[in-house]
Amino acid sequence: MDKRFGTLLLALACIGCRSPQVGLVDGRLNPCASGGNCVSSEPAQGKGHIEPLSFPGAPRESFDHLADYLAEQKRVLFVRREPDYIHTVFISPHLRFRDDVEFRLDAPGRRIHVRSASRVGFYDFGANRRRIEAIRNSWEPPARPQAPPSGESGDP
């Protein structure tokens, strides 16, 4: 085998070996690196900015409901699950690329911050943005509990 070809194969294999920049930094999602292969709702502006998920119901119930929703999806692996943080890996259907997708509950702000980043390449052709928008459009957070009508306690 040509030595240059072997070197190229080794270099391509190691691209997928790089350690992803995931987790929380000072209680927030890691910022996206430069390039076009990441979207995040933290910080609140910039090239890779995307709006966080919102919910009308109770924060903990909504976050748990999101975790249940993600667990039902194909090609989604849970890496880490904490009370206010979820790290998943989404695997693309054809080329089996692995993308890190994170969620952070902001209970006082009544939102769930998101970050989706490709492990390979410098441009994702909008795949990470489409992924988060697909979650936003298909996940149905629990509704806000209705207060009982005036004069009723709601107890039997």
DRENLUM-190147 format. One record per residue: chain; x, y, z of N, C-alpha, C in turn; residue number from 1; residue in three letters. Coordinates in steps of 0.001 Angstrom, whole numbers, always signed. Each point is the difference from the previous one (the first is absolute). Example, Ala and Ser with C-alpha at 12.3 -4.5 7.8 and 13.67 -1.06 7.14 Angstrom:
<pts>
   mol        nX        nY        nZ       caX       caY       caZ        cX        cY        cZ   seq   type
     A    +13190     -5690     +7800      -890     +1190        +0      +900     +1200        +0     1    ala
     A      -350     +1050      -720      +820     +1190       +60      -770     +1090      +730     2    ser
</pts>
This chain:
<pts>
   mol        nX        nY        nZ       caX       caY       caZ        cX        cY        cZ   seq   type
     A      +847     -1176        +0      -847     +1176        +0      +891     +1237        +0     1    met
     A      -415      +982      -750      +716     +1269       -84       +40      +645     +1393     2    asp
     A     +1176      +455      +420      +167      +576     +1331      -876     +1238      +188     3    lys
     A      -156      +802     -1050      -836     +1205      +104     -1462      -367      +223     4    arg
     A      -460     -1066      -660     -1378      -444      +161      -245      -466     +1435     5    phe
     A      +949      -737      +575      -112      -457     +1382       -34     +1165      +971     6    gly
     A      +819     +1025      -259       +14     +1192      +847     -1338      +726       -81     7    thr
     A      -550      +102     -1211     -1296      +644      -184     -1095      -753      +755     8    leu
     A        +0     -1323       -91      -999      -785      +717      +116      +195     +1508     9    leu
     A     +1224       +21      +513      +207      +218     +1426      -496     +1382      +413    10    leu
     A      +303     +1010      -798      -452     +1362      +309     -1523       +85        -5    11    ala
     A      -655      -610      -974     -1465       +12       -59      -598      -742     +1177    12    leu
     A      +596     -1093      +389      -509      -762     +1140      +112      +813     +1282    13    ala
     A     +1061      +758      +144      +207      +772     +1219      -889     +1230       +76    14    cys
     A      -518      +473     -1127      -927     +1120       +40     -1185      -353      +875    15    ile
     A      -501     -1221      -140     -1131      -445      +804      +379      -316     +1431    16    gly
     A     +1297        -3      +316      +454      -346     +1345      +111     +1210      +911    17    cys
     A      -150     +1191      -559      +202     +1170      +842     -1041       +45     +1109    18    arg
     A      +419      +501     +1119      -863       +60     +1163     -1014     +1122      -169    19    ser
     A     -1293      -293      +158      -994     +1052      -144       +58      +969     +1172    20    pro
     A      -313     +1256      -258       -31     +1033     +1033     -1407       +54      +570    21    gln
     A      -297      -903      +904     -1339       -80      +566       +44      +246     +1496    22    val
     A     -1164      +193      +568      -108      +219     +1436      -300     +1449      +301    23    gly
     A       -93      +272     +1275      -319     +1344      +455     +1271      +734      +407    24    leu
     A       +30     +1289      -313     +1086      +878      +411      -640     +1138      +777    25    val
     A      +307       +85     +1277      -626      +998      +873     -1523       -75       -64    26    asp
     A      -527     -1215       -50     -1438      -213       +22      -716      +213     -1324    27    gly
     A      +758      +221     -1075      -588      +222     -1322      +584      -994      -986    28    arg
     A      -688      -175     -1130      +519      -876     -1040     +1274      +575      -580    29    leu
     A      +910      -871      -399     +1254      +397      -630      -292      +834     -1244    30    asn
     A      +720     +1078      -223      -232      +768     -1230      +451      -793     -1230    31    pro
     A      -597      +303     -1128      +404      -643     -1251     +1378      +506      -403    32    cys
     A      +803      -898      -550     +1287      +413      -563      -270      +725     -1310    33    ala
     A      +999      +650      -529      -187      +674     -1283      -259     -1049     -1077    34    ser
     A      -720      +384      -990      -367      -938     -1057     -1505       -89      -100    35    gly
     A      -483      -740      -953     -1429       -63      -237      -605     -1337      +323    36    gly
     A      +519      -700      +997      -526     -1331      +295      -596      -111     +1400    37    asn
     A      -530     +1117      +517      -545       +12     +1357     -1053     +1092      +118    38    cys
     A     -1060      -291      +758      -963     +1024      +395      -197      -102     +1495    39    val
     A      -274     +1134      +638      -193       +18     +1435      -870     +1191      +384    40    ser
     A      -789      -171     +1053      -797     +1118      +507      +773      +810     +1041    41    ser
     A     +1181      -451      +344      +881      +755      +889     +1345      +170      -684    42    glu
     A      +480     +1176      -238      -524     +1299      +380     -1236      +383      -822    43    pro
     A      -609     +1096      +390     -1289      +396      -565       +91      +649     -1379    44    ala
     A     +1173       +54      -590      +117      +587     -1327     +1229      -570      -703    45    gln
     A      +154      +314     -1245     +1147      -467      -756      -399      -886     -1157    46    gly
     A      +990      -393      -770      -218      -751     -1231      -736     -1319      +219    47    lys
     A      +363      -745     +1014      -606     -1306      +235     -1161       +34      +981    48    gly
     A      -567     +1181      +235     -1078      +105      +994     -1286      -652      -496    49    his
     A      -678      -659      +921     -1331      -553      -234      -808      +242     +1268    50    ile
     A     -1278      +208      -132      -838      +264     +1162      -115     -1250      +880    51    glu
     A       -71      +179     +1325      -197     -1148      +885     -1421      -548      -156    52    pro
     A      -216     -1202      +516     -1337      -576       +37      -761      +653     +1147    53    leu
     A     -1282      +191      -176      -809      +559     +1087     -1097      -991      +357    54    ser
     A      -592      +199     +1157     -1038      -922      +471      -960      +753      +907    55    phe
     A     -1274      -394        -6      -984      +668      +846      -156      -633     +1383    56    pro
     A      +397     -1236      +157      -246      -750     +1243     +1092      +168     +1027    57    gly
     A        +5      -924      +946      +994        +8     +1068     +1378      -326      -579    58    ala
     A     +1049      +719      +430     +1337      -221      -568      +501     -1438       +93    59    pro
     A       -42      -600     +1182      +537     -1357      +167      -792      -991      -847    60    arg
     A     -1320      +101       +23      -844      -895      -781      +287      +156     -1494    61    glu
     A      +187     +1231      -447      +282      +248     -1415     +1345      -569      -413    62    ser
     A     +1015      +151      +860     +1331      -514      -313        -4     -1528       -33    63    phe
     A      -687      -603      +960      -124     -1463        +7      -761      -492     -1228    64    asp
     A     -1004      +747      -398      -786      -347     -1186      +883       +75     -1251    65    his
     A      +887     +1008       -62      +933      +100     -1131      +922     -1218       -26    66    leu
     A      +500      -418     +1163      +867     -1183       +65      -743     -1241      -497    67    ala
     A     -1255      -135      +381      -808     -1130      -480      -180       +54     -1507    68    asp
     A      -256     +1199      -515      -150      +186     -1439     +1282      -413      -736    69    tyr
     A     +1140      +451      +498     +1282      -332      -638      +258     -1499       +36    70    leu
     A      -358      -649     +1092      +226     -1439      +149      -812      -807     -1021    71    ala
     A     -1093      +566      -480      -842      -678      -986      +520      +161     -1429    72    glu
     A      +952      +892      -220      +482      +286     -1347     +1027     -1040      -450    73    gln
     A       +32      -245     -1295      +976      -929      -574     +1378      +654       -26    74    lys
     A     +1032      -822      +172     +1394      +418      -117      +377     +1128      +966    75    arg
     A      -558       -52     +1218      +351      +955     +1050      +528      -790     +1191    76    val
     A     +1216      +316      +406      +627      -658     +1148      +126     +1003     +1145    77    leu
     A      -350      -409     +1202      +188      +862     +1169     +1407      -219      +533    78    phe
     A      +738     +1091      +167     +1349       -57      +548       -28      +380     +1468    79    val
     A      -769     +1042      +321       -45      +505     +1373     -1376      +599      +258    80    arg
     A      -552      -319     +1155     -1313      +546      +379       +93      +461     +1434    81    arg
     A      -207     +1286      +208        -6      +595     +1328     -1319      +740      +176    82    glu
     A      -307      +454     +1198     -1286      +669      +203      -235     +1201      -931    83    pro
     A     +1064      +742      -329      -159     +1193      -838      +801       -62     -1291    84    asp
     A      +524     -1174      -373      +877      -100     -1177      -146     -1373      -650    85    tyr
     A       -65        +6     -1323       -22     -1239      -781     +1041      +123     -1109    86    ile
     A      +832     -1030      -147      +929       -85     -1128      -375     -1256      -782    87    his
     A      -329      +189     -1271      -330     -1114      -877      +925       +21     -1208    88    thr
     A       +43     -1121      -696      +698       -90     -1278     -1024      -456     -1026    89    val
     A      -168      +792     -1047      -874      -356     -1117      +881      -587     -1094    90    phe
     A      -421     -1111      -577      +765      -681     -1041      -738      +160     -1315    91    ile
     A      +678      +563     -1005      -660      +223     -1294      -327     -1341      -657    92    ser
     A     -1104       -44      -742      -464     -1288      -531      +900      -621     -1061    93    pro
     A      +638      +783      -841      +727      -577     -1125     +1494      -178      +264    94    his
     A      +671     +1063      +359     +1452       -79      +194      +393      -240     +1454    95    leu
     A      -981       -69      +882      +226      -303     +1416      +887     +1030      +707    96    arg
     A      -105     +1277      -431      +704     +1059      +718      -617      +130     +1386    97    phe
     A      +820      +324      +976      -472      +188     +1367       +67     +1479      +357    98    arg
     A     -1147      +526      +401       -98     +1405      +391      -414       +78     +1460    99    asp
     A      +644      +876      +747      -323      +195     +1410     -1128     +1006      +124   100    asp
     A     -1052      -384      +710     -1154      +873      +199      -256       +82     +1506   101    val
     A        -7     +1233      +511      -119      +230     +1434     -1203      +881      +310   102    glu
     A      -518      -200     +1202     -1152      +750      +471      +248      +408     +1440   103    phe
     A      -289     +1279      +333      +163      +499     +1367     -1283      +689      +431   104    arg
     A      -547      -461     +1111     -1224      +588      +532      +312     +1322      +684   105    leu
     A      -700     +1045      -411       +32     +1310      +650     -1387      +187      +610   106    asp
     A      -192      -558     +1204     -1326        +9      +630      -536     +1410      +224   107    ala
     A      +802      +940      +563      -543     +1348      +215      -393      +689     -1323   108    pro
     A      +744      -273     -1056      -294      +612     -1304     -1062      -754      -789   109    gly
     A      -435     -1169      +527     -1021      -828      -639      +390      -338     -1442   110    arg
     A     +1250      -451      -136      +483      -407     -1320     +1056     -1089      +157   111    arg
     A      +260      -679     -1114     +1025     -1031       -44     +1012      +429     -1055   112    ile
     A     +1207      +293      +449     +1053      +400      -930      +490     -1230      -748   113    his
     A      +411      +207     -1245      +401     -1095      -883     +1347      +288      -637   114    val
     A      +711     -1064      -306     +1250       +85      -756      +109     -1268      -824   115    arg
     A      +223      +151     -1299      +178     -1143      -892     +1246      +256      -822   116    ser
     A      +972      -926       +81     +1289      +206      -665      +472     -1284      -671   117    ala
     A      +468      +151     -1229      +576     -1118      -733     +1400      -276      +523   118    ser
     A      +357     -1265       +88     +1353      -359      +429      +987       +70     -1159   119    arg
     A      -498      -147     -1213      +868       -83     -1176      -315     +1152      -948   120    val
     A     +1033      +593      -562      -171     +1017     -1029      -111     +1399      +557   121    gly
     A       -31      +953      -920       -72     +1406      +380     -1307      +637      -418   122    phe
     A      -813      -708      -783     -1288      +521      -436      -984     -1160       -53   123    tyr
     A     -1208      +212      +479      -967     -1096      +110     -1187      +119      -958   124    asp
     A       +31      +990      -901     -1083      +199      -968     -1344      +195      +700   125    phe
     A       +13      +579     +1194     -1220      +307      +731      -607     -1157      +770   126    gly
     A      +701     -1136       +76      -560     -1191      +649      -306      +231     +1478   127    ala
     A      +875      +677      +722      -232      +212     +1434     -1191      +922      +240   128    asn
     A      -120     +1043      -778     -1147      +909      +130     -1298      -737      -322   129    arg
     A        -4      -783     -1083     -1203      -768      -363      -367      -992     +1099   130    arg
     A      +990      -606      +623      -261      -967     +1078      -721      +672     +1167   131    arg
     A      +522     +1135      +453      -618      +686     +1139     -1397      +498      -374   132    ile
     A      -154      +520     -1203     -1333      +471      -425      -972     -1170      -110   133    glu
     A      +473     -1170      -422      -862     -1183       -69      -440      -405     +1410   134    ala
     A      +904       +70      +968      -365      -305     +1385     -1029     +1017      +482   135    ile
     A      +253     +1276      -269      -920     +1057      +427     -1404      -226      -578   136    arg
     A       -51      -414     -1264     -1286      -152      -680      -724     -1300      +319   137    asn
     A      +709     -1022      +460      -663     -1283      +244      -152      -335     +1488   138    ser
     A      +843      +573      +872      -132      -242     +1438     -1165      +831      +525   139    trp
     A      -868      -631      +731     -1140      +697      +587      +164        +7     +1510   140    glu
     A      +462     +1132      +539      +177       +52     +1452     -1345      -112      +707   141    pro
     A        +5      -493     +1240     -1256       -95      +738      -617     +1382      +181   142    pro
     A     -1305       +50       -45      -709     +1266      +155       +57      +465     +1445   143    ala
     A      -196     +1274      +159       -70      +568     +1352     -1241      -560      +676   144    arg
     A      +131      -471     +1228     -1177      -530      +698     -1069     +1077      +128   145    pro
     A     -1232      -378      -236     -1115      +928      +103      -418      +151     +1461   146    gln
     A      -255     +1214      +407      -502      +253     +1362     -1453      -434       +54   147    ala
     A      -417      -573     +1126     -1407      -373      +116      -880     +1242       -70   148    pro
     A     -1232      -155      -486      -904     +1162       -48      -160      +633     +1376   149    pro
     A      -281     +1267        +6      -151      +754     +1232      -986      -692      +944   150    ser
     A      +384      -128     +1259      -873      -604      +991      +184     -1499      +138   151    gly
     A      +782      -613      -869      +257     -1445       +91     +1451      -207      +398   152    glu
     A      +232      -944      +858     +1368      -244      +458      +732      -985      -899   153    ser
     A      -748      -758      -792      +627      -998      -850      +161     -1331      +701   154    gly
     A      -279       -64     +1314       +90     -1242      +758     -1343      -705       -34   155    asp
     A        +5     -1346       -19     -1284      -723        +1      -743      +141     +1308   156    pro
</pts>
